[in-house]
């Protein structure tokens, strides 16, 4: 007899371990770890992951596995190991760690149904009987519309009905009908002669198969290419001359596009110096972490492409992570152009089905390279030769919900298991990575020059306070306007960057100073011009823009601040001849819109590309010679110790969009705090000096990379409850952690209330703390009961990316 250890799909402390099940006779041969199964768990059926198949179990009465969901394991032995590591690293449940590795389409959906216990429906209430005429099981949702749930529960108590839980897959494989010949090519002429004279179209179908010398073809293709109706096909099917086959096909998001094949470029001296150590560690199968620190436009992508080529020639596989934002068509073109069909692409612009199909190509070993955003780090490769993380400083590599992993940590762990290199690339590395490179933990590879010795764009920093003093009340400084006009005259293009979305920050009454807040969160509502709506960007609450102040009924209620929509309007006023493409969350929410807007700009159907974060990275247009940053300070004022670093990174990245080709570029940065070192040094592209200054601040205030930090956030609908739990937690931390460890708080979070829940936080700063994981686990165990029954939430982030 065989037994299986299964991690079940129930996220709670009590179920966070493997449960043993009997393996039915028919599954004993091929059930293996990493497969998904359906198992009974209490009264319901749930999905689970097999982690071990064994010959003994220490338990006597075991239930059998109900059903197998996979024919081949969806988690490789290595990914099972990664899942275990993730559980310890991020303090998440085992089930969460396994589920995060799979495409959303493979997560189970659970539906409640009721089943008739006897075949006799006459005892049931009249309105229920029709439902059970043809079947003995009906979905609860369908019944609820006609009959109250209480009535259904009475019938369950009487023993006439019983509850059953169904496990449904979210996505099916996509299949298409193929029509195949049911005879050999040589018999076609003979069969055509036996057809009746009026069956001309049927003869045409067979002649089509003969002339093309094919044995099967998708039905739709046959109908269009042979120019026939499906009636003729049906007749031939009924005569058994043709047969119908259902074949699995992939949803290919890129099937309409042809990719121009590209060849490797000649590397310059710096690039060659950078690629040599990478290639050495590929050949010697050594695990190394390289930090490729290269200015924007220094040709990092070409180094990636050529090192991947070496890996693929070695018969191995590679993963390339790029930030979600810069997974632009341009990026996909570069990889598809070089490696063609060996590439699978995973990003949020794909539908669930498309993601699932790309994942299946990887699992079936049909591709050797994955290019994707954060979750692509879990690609089920078994022979990894290299992992590349481009723009490694990007905050989107950190997942903000459970499991709170950082893709960089997962990459390094997987690369150790496979003995292969990891390459982290950035023009503005995180302070943590750069400090590690200085200490020799990572190997530093430097690219200081732009390709072909192009100069970096010149930067002008404009003090907007001066502009105000000189009577300029518009959003555009005199200098920026002159330069914009100049570009329009020359037929060159401009990128304008605004660090926000929506129309303006908030709505305020100019008479009494009242600001309209979200009723569920402690944050002001944002004005969206489209539909005159006020929206909360945290909980999604919406309301109409009022005509008068709700507080003092004054008509002087206006919006303050600037948003992309407002900038677009102003632009049209001052430069009516300019054609503007706006890119923000509102204009890119529909599938494919991102791509459409960028290709419009690329074809020079627009002069100005105006946008938020999403235009800061990875774009490469030959005619962009001017970049304008409208508000450089928005991030500087956030309550976050990384505010200066994020500002510096963003300004450097945006500036890097200008003058990447033949034409020289210029950058204009508008700010109200021109003297701040992050803005000054971004203007000089001086990362080394910025690193020095910022490290002094971090040392002084005990922040990473000098200290590790963890953040505990407590939330509950009642403020008194939040405060008392936060107090207990901080006392517990002070009791159990070492004297060197600093515990800050509890204090209210920077946004004290979101979705009607109050939020408090405690921060732990430490250098070495052996007791940390155990203390955190005990805290969660202690409050487990309240977290399940009393609507209390405690989240622990062991390396928070944001303090909000």
Buried (B, 14 or more C-beta within 10 A) or exposed (E): EBBBBBBBBBBEBEBBEBBBBBBBEEBEEEBBBBBBBBBBBEEBBBBBBBBEBEEEBEEEEBEEBBEBBBEEBBBBEBBBBBBBBBBEBBBBBBBBBBBBBBBEBBBBEEEBBBEBBEEEBEEBEEEBEEBBEEEEBBEBEEBEEEBEEEBBEEBBEEEBBBBBBBBEBBBEBEEEBBBBBBBEEEEBEEBBEEBEEEBEBBBBBBBBBBEEEEEBBBBEEBBEEBEBEBEBBEBBBEBEBBBBEEEEEBBBBBEEEEBEEBEEEEBBEBBEEBBEBBBEBBEEEEBBBBBBBBBBBBBBBBBBBBBBBBBBEBEBBBBBBBBBBBBBBBBBBBBBBBBEEBBBBBBEBBEBBBBBBBBBBBBEEEBBBBBBBBBBBBBBBEEBBBBBBBBBBBBBBBBEEBBBBBBBBBBBBBBEEBBBBBBBBBBBBBBBBBBBBBEEEBBBBBBEBBBEEBEBBBBBBBBBEEBEEEEBEEBBBEBBBEBBBBBBEEEBBBBBBBBBBBBBBBBBBEBEEBEBBBEBBBBBBBBBBEEEBBBBBBBEBEEEBBEEBEBEEEEEBEBEBBBBBBBBEBBEEEBEEBBBBBBBEBBBEEEEEBBEBBEBBBEBEBBBBBBBBBBBBBBBBBBBBBBBBBBBBBBBEBEBBBBBBBBBBBBBBBBBBBBBBEBEBBBBBBBBBBEBBBBBBBBEBBBEEBBEBBBEEBEEEBBBBBBBBBBBBBBBBEBEBBBBBBBBBBEBBEEBBEEEBBBBBBEBBBEBBBBEBBBBBBBBBBEEBEBBBEBBBEBBEBBBEBBEEEEBBBBBBBBBBBBB
